[in-house]
Amino acid sequence: MSDLRFPPADAAAVYRAIHTRRDVRAYRPAPVAAEVLQRVLNAAHHAPSVGFMQPWNFILVESPALRRRAYEHVVAVSNRARDTYEGDRAATYGALKLQGILDAPLSIVVTCDPDRGGNVLGRHTMRETDAHSTCLAIQNLWLAARAEGLGVGWVSIFEPEFVRELLAIPARVQIIAWLTVGWPVELPAEPMLQSVGWRRRIPLGEVAFRDRWEEPAALGGASVAPPEPVAPPTAVERNANLTKPPGSLGRLEAVALQVAAIQGTPWPRWQRKSLVLCAGDHGVVAEGVSAYRPEVTTRMVVQFVAGAAAVNAFARQNGIDLVIADLGVDHDFGEATGIVHAKVRRSTRNLAVEAAMTEEECEAAIASGRALVPDCDLLAVGEMGIGNSTSAAAIVCALLGEPPEVIVGRGTGVGDTTWGRKIEAVRRGVARGGDPLTSLGGYEIAALVGVMEEAAARGIPIVLDGFITGAAALCAVQRTPSVLGALIAGHRSAEAGHARVLDALGLAPLLDLAMRLGEGSGAALAMGLVEAGCRTLSEMRTFAEAGIEDAVDEGGRR
């Protein structure tokens, strides 16, 4: 039986589109290119439908005059709706921006033709499935738009007969949605109504039943809990009103908002910073894949404990606490202090000839990784292990289907002959098949998978280091897709396959300094930028707090 699953990176991209889709209200004026619009509409047109009915139509509303009339109508209806609420609820409703009809360069009105296809298969007892099918087309449109970087907003506050007359829609045709489409000013880190405390996302356990109504489904597996509702001002609202032009702090703004969303708070926390560094040796060094002897792993662990490595210097600079863990170093550290003793085995087996770990060993390393996560606000990850870039390359090749020549790098700086041996070792390991993490990984890499799963489940942002931690992240996302939302790419390594890993995860690095040391060094360095973003969001004043008037657009709107 063939495996019909998407490759992990492709699956992660689908889940990312789903989890980061937002109802957008503020747009930039730039038009949507025809080829982009065609791709989005084609995705909508490929939605499933009852009896292959395809009852939808898409009316592209570009006319400024038509959009102005629709805007005025929606404002009038919205004002009437506001009067149905009382007290603070009415005030909150009045402050919400519920549509972007004039901001967006395009509106799409989606309709349902109930007569299309005649006597449609599957509608005998449930005639309304035509409208249900049209909603599936809207969902396809929305997710495709998210993948293209477009924003979509669903405007539902209108009287259908007004729109019917405005756009000359036949009486038999049902109006399903008025969508605004364009390039968003920003993509909120959480749904607007959740961010202002109007509604929260209901936990999955409250809506999933088994066999009977209200019989809990008791779903297993790790997942990232949605952020709890927070009171205004939210991180998104505050960022939009800080004393600066919108977007002028670039990536720092995005990373601060991501931290706030992961932590589920409008005030991102950064004060307690930690870095978990996992170490382990690799049997594949027997293939001559490294410029260094295996005992260098032991010597570097000693350097970490002594505070004498690059990661120690960066950690001191940025106030980061180091957690150094032995998962599989080929050395007996005895009762040495400064090390978390979590050894599964002294070195993995040679992945070129047999599975690097047993399933039991891999799960033990993952469990140990979960236990390593400290109580902190921000968590960086790092690793040490001679031969582990070979292990990571094999994992990446197996998960992404890339040839070794594309992914395998020079690691510790090997020459052409050693590089060739490294490529061949990866090729042989991947050809054996099996679970990539168990068959090709290392104890420290498996532990990092556990670290990431646990940190994500606890709402702790995870700052990745280089290629090896990227390979661990691919494994973690394959096992638990929701981990992806907690990941921050600290930097792009000069290692050959790291750019491909970041692309597969959909992550943009904060730094690109041609570093390839590993050991958590890039993550520790990037942690300072993450802190800077969080500090600006928390410590800068808003225009109102500073007593400065905000900017106005050409239409006189603030």
C-alpha positions as CSV (number, residue, x, y, z in Angstrom):
1,M,0.0,0.0,0.0
2,S,1.5,3.3,-1.1
3,D,1.9,6.2,1.4
4,L,-0.5,9.0,0.4
5,R,0.8,11.4,3.0
6,F,2.3,14.7,1.9
7,P,6.0,15.2,2.6
8,P,6.3,16.7,6.1
9,A,7.2,20.2,4.7
10,D,4.2,20.2,2.4
11,A,1.9,19.1,5.2
12,A,3.3,21.7,7.5
13,A,2.5,24.4,4.8
14,V,-1.1,23.3,4.6
15,Y,-1.5,23.4,8.4
16,R,0.3,26.8,8.5
17,A,-2.2,28.3,6.0
18,I,-5.1,26.9,8.1
19,H,-3.8,28.1,11.5
20,T,-2.6,31.6,10.3
21,R,-5.6,32.5,8.1
22,R,-7.2,35.7,9.5
23,D,-10.2,37.8,8.8
24,V,-8.5,41.0,7.5
25,R,-9.9,44.5,7.7
26,A,-7.0,46.8,6.8
27,Y,-5.4,46.7,3.4
28,R,-2.7,48.4,1.3
29,P,-4.0,50.0,-1.9
30,A,-1.9,48.0,-4.3
31,P,-3.9,46.0,-6.9
32,V,-4.0,42.2,-7.0
33,A,-2.2,40.9,-10.1
34,A,-4.4,39.0,-12.6
35,E,-2.4,35.9,-12.4
36,V,-2.6,35.8,-8.6
37,L,-6.3,36.4,-8.6
38,Q,-6.7,33.6,-11.2
39,R,-4.8,31.1,-9.0
40,V,-6.9,32.0,-6.0
41,L,-10.2,31.7,-7.9
42,N,-9.1,28.5,-9.5
43,A,-8.5,27.0,-6.0
44,A,-12.0,28.1,-5.0
45,H,-13.4,26.5,-8.1
46,H,-11.8,23.2,-7.2
47,A,-13.7,22.9,-3.9
48,P,-15.8,19.8,-3.3
49,S,-19.5,20.1,-3.9
50,V,-22.6,17.9,-3.5
51,G,-23.2,15.8,-6.6
52,F,-20.4,17.8,-8.3
53,M,-22.9,20.6,-8.6
54,Q,-20.4,23.5,-8.5
55,P,-23.2,26.0,-7.6
56,W,-20.9,29.0,-7.0
57,N,-20.3,32.2,-8.9
58,F,-17.7,34.9,-8.1
59,I,-18.6,38.5,-8.9
60,L,-15.5,40.7,-8.9
61,V,-16.5,44.1,-7.6
62,E,-13.8,46.7,-8.6
63,S,-15.9,49.8,-9.3
64,P,-15.2,52.5,-6.7
65,A,-18.7,53.7,-7.0
66,L,-20.2,50.3,-6.3
67,R,-17.9,49.7,-3.4
68,R,-18.7,53.2,-2.0
69,R,-22.5,52.4,-2.1
70,A,-21.8,49.0,-0.4
71,Y,-19.7,50.7,2.3
72,E,-22.3,53.2,3.1
73,H,-25.0,50.5,3.4
74,V,-22.8,48.3,5.6
75,V,-22.0,51.3,7.9
76,A,-25.8,52.0,8.3
77,V,-26.6,48.3,9.1
78,S,-23.6,48.1,11.5
79,N,-24.9,51.1,13.4
80,R,-28.2,49.4,13.8
81,A,-26.5,46.3,15.0
82,R,-24.5,48.2,17.5
83,D,-27.7,49.4,19.2
84,T,-28.6,45.8,20.0
85,Y,-25.8,45.6,22.5
86,E,-25.5,47.4,25.9
87,G,-22.8,48.9,28.1
88,D,-19.2,47.8,27.5
89,R,-20.3,45.4,24.8
90,A,-21.8,48.2,22.8
91,A,-18.6,50.3,23.3
92,T,-16.4,47.4,22.2
93,Y,-18.6,46.8,19.1
94,G,-18.4,50.4,18.1
95,A,-14.6,50.4,18.3
96,L,-14.3,47.3,16.0
97,K,-13.3,47.7,12.4
98,L,-15.8,45.3,10.8
99,Q,-15.1,45.8,7.1
100,G,-12.5,46.9,4.7
101,I,-14.6,47.6,1.6
102,L,-13.0,50.9,0.8
103,D,-9.5,49.9,1.9
104,A,-9.3,46.7,-0.3
105,P,-8.7,47.1,-4.0
106,L,-11.2,44.3,-4.7
107,S,-14.4,42.7,-3.4
108,I,-15.6,39.3,-4.4
109,V,-19.3,38.5,-3.9
110,V,-19.8,34.8,-3.8
111,T,-23.2,33.4,-4.7
112,C,-25.0,30.0,-4.9
113,D,-27.2,29.0,-7.8
114,P,-29.6,26.4,-6.4
115,D,-30.8,25.3,-9.9
116,R,-27.4,24.5,-11.4
117,G,-27.2,20.9,-12.5
118,G,-30.9,20.2,-12.3
119,N,-31.8,17.2,-10.1
120,V,-28.4,17.0,-8.3
121,L,-27.3,13.7,-6.8
122,G,-27.2,13.9,-3.0
123,R,-29.7,16.7,-2.4
124,H,-32.9,14.7,-2.1
125,T,-33.2,15.2,1.7
126,M,-30.8,18.1,2.3
127,R,-31.4,20.8,-0.3
128,E,-29.2,23.3,1.6
129,T,-26.1,21.4,0.7
130,D,-25.7,23.7,-2.3
131,A,-25.0,26.6,0.1
132,H,-22.7,24.3,2.2
133,S,-20.7,23.5,-1.0
134,T,-20.4,27.2,-1.8
135,C,-18.9,27.8,1.7
136,L,-16.3,25.1,0.9
137,A,-15.3,27.2,-2.2
138,I,-14.9,30.2,0.1
139,Q,-12.7,28.3,2.4
140,N,-10.5,27.2,-0.6
141,L,-10.3,30.8,-1.7
142,W,-9.3,32.0,1.7
143,L,-6.5,29.4,2.2
144,A,-5.2,30.0,-1.3
145,A,-5.2,33.7,-0.6
146,R,-3.2,33.1,2.6
147,A,-0.7,31.1,0.7
148,E,-0.3,34.0,-1.8
149,G,0.1,36.5,1.1
150,L,-3.3,38.1,0.4
151,G,-5.8,39.1,3.1
152,V,-9.5,38.2,3.0
153,G,-12.3,39.7,5.0
154,W,-15.9,38.3,5.2
155,V,-18.4,41.1,5.4
156,S,-21.7,39.7,6.7
157,I,-23.4,42.9,7.9
158,F,-25.5,43.7,4.9
159,E,-29.1,43.2,3.6
160,P,-29.0,40.6,0.8
161,E,-31.7,42.4,-1.2
162,F,-29.6,45.6,-1.3
163,V,-26.6,43.6,-2.7
164,R,-28.9,41.8,-5.1
165,E,-30.2,45.1,-6.6
166,L,-26.7,46.7,-6.5
167,L,-25.1,43.9,-8.6
168,A,-28.2,42.8,-10.6
169,I,-28.2,39.3,-9.2
170,P,-31.1,37.1,-10.2
171,A,-33.8,36.4,-7.7
172,R,-33.2,32.6,-7.6
173,V,-29.5,33.0,-6.7
174,Q,-28.6,33.1,-3.0
175,I,-26.0,35.6,-1.9
176,I,-23.5,33.8,0.4
177,A,-20.7,36.3,1.1
178,W,-19.2,39.6,0.4
179,L,-15.4,39.2,0.6
180,T,-12.8,42.0,0.6
181,V,-9.5,40.9,-0.9
182,G,-6.1,42.7,-1.0
183,W,-2.6,43.0,0.4
184,P,-3.0,43.3,4.2
185,V,-1.4,46.0,6.3
186,E,-0.6,43.3,8.7
187,L,-1.7,39.7,9.4
188,P,-2.9,39.6,13.0
189,A,-1.3,37.0,15.3
190,E,-4.7,36.0,16.5
191,P,-8.3,36.5,15.4
192,M,-9.5,40.0,16.0
193,L,-12.5,39.0,18.1
194,Q,-10.3,36.9,20.3
195,S,-7.7,39.7,20.7
196,V,-10.3,42.2,21.9
197,G,-11.9,39.7,24.3
198,W,-15.1,39.3,22.4
199,R,-14.9,35.6,21.9
200,R,-12.3,32.9,22.5
201,R,-11.5,29.8,20.5
202,I,-13.4,26.9,22.1
203,P,-11.0,24.0,23.0
204,L,-11.2,21.1,20.6
205,G,-12.2,18.8,23.5
206,E,-15.4,20.6,24.0
207,V,-16.6,20.2,20.4
208,A,-15.3,16.7,19.5
209,F,-17.6,13.8,20.5
210,R,-17.4,10.1,19.9
211,D,-20.4,7.9,19.0
212,R,-23.0,10.0,20.8
213,W,-23.7,13.7,21.4
214,E,-21.6,15.1,24.2
215,E,-19.7,11.9,24.7
216,P,-16.0,13.2,24.9
217,A,-13.9,12.0,22.0
218,A,-10.8,11.8,24.3
219,L,-8.4,12.7,21.5
220,G,-4.8,11.9,22.2
221,G,-1.6,13.6,21.0
222,A,0.2,16.8,21.8
223,S,-1.1,20.1,20.5
224,V,-0.6,23.7,21.1
225,A,-3.4,25.2,23.2
226,P,-4.9,28.3,21.6
227,P,-4.1,31.5,23.5
228,E,-6.4,32.4,26.3
229,P,-8.6,35.5,25.7
230,V,-6.8,38.7,26.7
231,A,-8.1,42.1,27.6
232,P,-7.4,45.1,25.3
233,P,-5.0,46.6,24.5
234,T,-3.8,43.5,22.6
235,A,-0.3,43.2,21.1
236,V,-1.6,43.8,17.6
237,E,-3.5,46.9,18.6
238,R,-0.7,48.3,20.6
239,N,1.9,47.7,17.9
240,A,-0.4,49.5,15.4
241,N,-0.5,52.6,17.7
242,L,3.2,52.9,18.8
243,T,5.0,56.1,18.0
244,K,6.4,55.0,14.7
245,P,5.2,54.6,11.1
246,P,3.5,51.2,10.6
247,G,5.9,48.5,9.8
248,S,9.0,50.7,10.3
249,L,10.7,48.3,12.6
250,G,10.4,45.5,10.0
251,R,10.9,42.0,11.2
252,L,11.2,43.1,14.9
253,E,7.5,43.9,14.9
254,A,6.6,40.5,13.4
255,V,8.7,38.5,15.9
256,A,7.3,40.5,18.8
257,L,3.8,39.8,17.7
258,Q,4.6,36.1,17.2
259,V,6.0,35.9,20.7
260,A,2.9,37.5,22.1
261,A,0.7,35.1,20.2
262,I,2.6,32.0,21.3
263,Q,2.6,33.2,24.9
264,G,-1.1,34.2,24.7
265,T,-0.5,37.7,26.1
266,P,-0.6,41.3,24.8
267,W,2.6,42.0,26.7
268,P,5.3,39.6,25.4
269,R,7.7,38.3,28.1
270,W,11.4,38.0,27.5
271,Q,13.0,38.3,30.9
272,R,13.7,34.6,31.5
273,K,15.8,33.3,28.6
274,S,17.2,29.8,28.4
275,L,19.1,27.7,25.9
276,V,18.9,23.9,26.0
277,L,22.1,22.4,24.4
278,C,21.9,18.6,23.8
279,A,25.0,16.5,23.1
280,G,25.6,13.1,21.6
281,D,28.0,11.1,19.6
282,H,27.3,9.3,16.2
283,G,28.4,5.9,15.0
284,V,28.5,7.2,11.4
285,V,31.9,8.8,12.1
286,A,33.3,5.4,11.4
287,E,32.6,6.2,7.7
288,G,35.2,9.0,7.8
289,V,32.6,11.8,7.5
290,S,34.1,14.4,9.8
291,A,37.3,16.4,10.1
292,Y,37.3,15.9,13.9
293,R,37.7,12.8,16.0
294,P,34.7,11.7,18.1
295,E,36.3,12.6,21.4
296,V,35.9,16.3,20.5
297,T,32.3,16.0,21.5
298,T,33.4,15.3,25.1
299,R,35.9,18.1,25.1
300,M,33.4,20.6,23.8
301,V,30.9,19.6,26.5
302,V,33.6,20.3,29.0
303,Q,34.1,23.7,27.4
304,F,30.4,24.5,27.6
305,V,30.4,23.7,31.3
306,A,33.5,25.8,31.8
307,G,31.9,28.8,30.0
308,A,34.6,28.9,27.4
309,A,32.8,28.3,24.1
310,A,31.2,30.8,21.6
311,V,27.7,30.0,22.8
312,N,28.7,30.9,26.4
313,A,30.0,34.3,25.3
314,F,26.7,35.0,23.4
315,A,24.7,33.7,26.3
316,R,26.4,36.0,28.7
317,Q,25.9,38.9,26.4
318,N,22.1,38.3,26.1
319,G,21.5,37.1,29.7
320,I,20.6,33.5,28.7
321,D,20.8,30.5,31.1
322,L,22.4,27.4,29.6
323,V,21.1,23.9,30.1
324,I,23.7,21.4,29.0
325,A,22.5,17.8,28.6
326,D,24.4,14.6,27.8
327,L,22.0,12.3,25.7
328,G,24.6,10.1,24.0
329,V,28.1,11.3,24.4
330,D,30.6,8.4,24.2
331,H,32.1,9.3,27.6
332,D,31.3,8.7,31.2
333,F,31.0,12.0,32.9
334,G,30.4,10.3,36.2
335,E,28.7,12.8,38.7
336,A,30.1,15.9,37.0
337,T,28.2,19.0,37.9
338,G,26.9,21.5,35.3
339,I,25.6,18.7,33.1
340,V,22.1,17.1,33.0
341,H,22.8,13.4,32.9
342,A,20.2,11.9,30.5
343,K,22.4,9.5,28.5
344,V,20.4,6.9,26.5
345,R,23.5,5.1,25.1
346,R,27.1,5.9,24.4
347,S,26.8,7.0,20.8
348,T,24.3,5.9,18.1
349,R,25.0,3.1,15.7
350,N,26.4,3.7,12.2
351,L,23.4,4.9,10.2
352,A,25.1,3.9,7.0
353,V,24.7,0.2,7.8
354,E,21.9,0.0,10.4
355,A,19.3,2.0,12.3
356,A,21.0,4.6,14.4
357,M,18.6,4.0,17.3
358,T,16.0,1.5,18.4
359,E,12.4,2.8,18.7
360,E,12.7,2.5,22.5
361,E,15.9,4.5,22.5
362,C,14.4,7.2,20.3
363,E,11.3,7.6,22.5
364,A,13.5,7.6,25.6
365,A,15.5,10.5,24.2
366,I,12.4,12.4,23.2
367,A,11.0,12.0,26.7
368,S,14.3,13.2,28.2
369,G,14.1,16.2,25.9
370,R,10.6,17.1,27.2
371,A,11.9,17.0,30.8
372,L,14.8,19.4,29.9
373,V,12.5,22.4,29.2
374,P,13.0,24.9,32.0
375,D,10.5,27.5,33.3
376,C,11.3,30.3,30.9
377,D,9.8,33.0,28.6
378,L,12.0,32.4,25.6
379,L,13.8,29.2,24.7
380,A,16.7,28.7,22.3
381,V,18.0,25.3,21.2
382,G,21.5,24.0,20.3
383,E,23.4,20.8,19.9
384,M,26.9,19.3,19.9
385,G,28.0,16.0,18.3
386,I,30.7,15.1,15.9
387,G,29.0,13.5,12.9
388,N,25.6,15.0,13.6
389,S,25.6,17.1,10.4
390,T,25.7,13.8,8.5
391,S,22.8,12.5,10.6
392,A,20.8,15.8,10.1
393,A,21.5,15.7,6.3
394,A,20.2,12.1,6.1
395,I,17.0,13.1,8.0
396,V,16.4,16.1,5.7
397,C,17.0,14.0,2.6
398,A,14.5,11.4,3.8
399,L,11.8,13.9,4.8
400,L,12.1,16.3,1.9
401,G,13.0,13.8,-0.8
402,E,16.1,15.8,-1.8
403,P,19.3,14.2,-3.2
404,P,22.3,14.1,-0.8
405,E,24.4,16.2,-3.2
406,V,22.0,19.1,-2.6
407,I,21.7,18.8,1.2
408,V,25.0,17.5,2.5
409,G,27.3,20.3,3.5
410,R,30.9,20.6,4.6
411,G,30.0,20.4,8.3
412,T,33.2,21.1,10.3
413,G,35.0,22.1,7.1
414,V,35.8,18.8,5.4
415,G,37.6,18.5,2.1
416,D,36.2,17.0,-1.1
417,T,37.2,13.4,-0.3
418,T,35.5,13.5,3.1
419,W,32.5,15.3,1.6
420,G,32.1,12.4,-0.9
421,R,32.2,9.9,1.9
422,K,29.6,11.9,3.7
423,I,27.3,11.9,0.7
424,E,27.7,8.2,0.3
425,A,26.9,7.5,3.9
426,V,23.7,9.6,3.7
427,R,22.7,7.8,0.5
428,R,23.1,4.4,2.1
429,G,21.3,5.4,5.2
430,V,18.3,6.9,3.4
431,A,18.1,3.9,1.1
432,R,17.5,1.6,4.1
433,G,14.2,3.3,4.8
434,G,12.3,3.3,8.1
435,D,11.3,6.2,10.4
436,P,13.8,9.0,9.6
437,L,14.4,10.1,13.2
438,T,14.9,6.6,14.5
439,S,16.8,5.2,11.6
440,L,19.0,8.3,10.9
441,G,18.9,10.6,13.9
442,G,20.9,11.1,17.0
443,Y,20.0,11.0,20.7
444,E,20.6,14.7,20.9
445,I,18.4,15.3,17.8
446,A,15.6,13.2,19.2
447,A,15.9,15.0,22.5
448,L,15.5,18.4,20.7
449,V,12.3,17.0,19.2
450,G,11.0,16.5,22.7
451,V,12.2,19.9,23.8
452,M,10.3,21.5,20.9
453,E,7.1,19.6,21.5
454,E,7.1,20.4,25.2
455,A,7.9,24.0,24.8
456,A,5.2,24.5,22.1
457,A,2.6,22.8,24.3
458,R,3.6,25.2,27.1
459,G,3.4,28.3,25.0
460,I,7.1,29.0,25.0
461,P,8.6,30.5,21.8
462,I,11.5,28.4,20.4
463,V,14.5,30.1,18.7
464,L,16.1,27.6,16.4
465,D,19.8,27.5,15.7
466,G,21.2,26.1,12.5
467,F,21.0,23.0,10.2
468,I,20.9,20.3,12.9
469,T,18.2,22.0,15.0
470,G,16.3,22.6,11.7
471,A,16.3,18.9,11.0
472,A,15.0,18.3,14.5
473,A,12.3,20.9,13.9
474,L,11.2,19.0,10.7
475,C,10.8,15.9,12.7
476,A,8.9,17.7,15.5
477,V,6.5,19.3,13.0
478,Q,6.0,15.9,11.3
479,R,5.0,14.4,14.6
480,T,3.1,17.4,16.0
481,P,2.2,20.0,13.3
482,S,1.2,22.6,15.8
483,V,4.9,22.9,16.9
484,L,5.5,25.0,13.7
485,G,3.6,28.0,15.1
486,A,6.1,28.2,18.1
487,L,9.3,28.3,15.9
488,I,11.4,31.3,15.3
489,A,14.4,30.9,12.9
490,G,17.4,32.5,14.7
491,H,19.6,32.6,11.6
492,R,20.4,31.0,8.3
493,S,23.5,28.8,8.5
494,A,26.0,28.5,5.7
495,E,25.5,24.8,5.8
496,A,24.2,23.7,2.3
497,G,20.8,22.3,3.3
498,H,19.8,24.8,5.9
499,A,18.1,27.2,3.5
500,R,16.1,24.3,2.1
501,V,15.0,23.4,5.7
502,L,13.9,26.9,6.5
503,D,12.0,27.1,3.2
504,A,10.3,23.8,4.0
505,L,9.2,25.1,7.4
506,G,8.2,28.5,5.9
507,L,10.5,30.4,8.3
508,A,12.5,33.5,7.5
509,P,15.7,33.8,9.5
510,L,16.4,36.8,11.7
511,L,20.2,36.7,10.9
512,D,22.3,35.6,7.9
513,L,25.9,36.0,8.9
514,A,27.4,33.0,7.1
515,M,27.8,31.2,10.5
516,R,28.0,27.4,10.6
517,L,29.3,26.6,14.1
518,G,26.1,25.2,15.5
519,E,26.2,24.6,19.3
520,G,23.3,27.0,19.7
521,S,25.5,30.0,18.8
522,G,23.3,31.5,16.2
523,A,20.2,31.0,18.3
524,A,21.9,32.7,21.3
525,L,22.9,35.6,19.1
526,A,19.4,36.0,17.6
527,M,17.9,35.9,21.1
528,G,19.0,39.5,21.5
529,L,16.9,40.5,18.5
530,V,13.9,38.7,19.8
531,E,14.3,40.5,23.1
532,A,14.6,43.8,21.3
533,G,11.4,43.3,19.4
534,C,9.6,42.3,22.7
535,R,11.0,45.4,24.4
536,T,9.8,47.8,21.8
537,L,6.3,46.4,21.9
538,S,6.2,46.6,25.7
539,E,8.3,49.7,26.4
540,M,7.5,52.1,23.6
541,R,4.7,54.5,24.1
542,T,1.6,54.7,21.9
543,F,0.6,58.0,20.2
544,A,-2.1,58.4,22.8
545,E,0.3,57.7,25.7
546,A,2.8,60.2,24.3
547,G,0.2,62.9,23.5
548,I,1.1,62.9,19.8
549,E,-1.4,62.9,17.0
550,D,-1.4,59.8,14.8
551,A,-0.9,60.0,11.1
552,V,-3.9,60.3,8.8
553,D,-4.4,58.9,5.3
554,E,-5.4,60.7,2.1
555,G,-9.0,60.2,3.0
556,G,-8.6,61.9,6.4
557,R,-8.9,58.7,8.3
558,R,-6.6,57.9,11.2
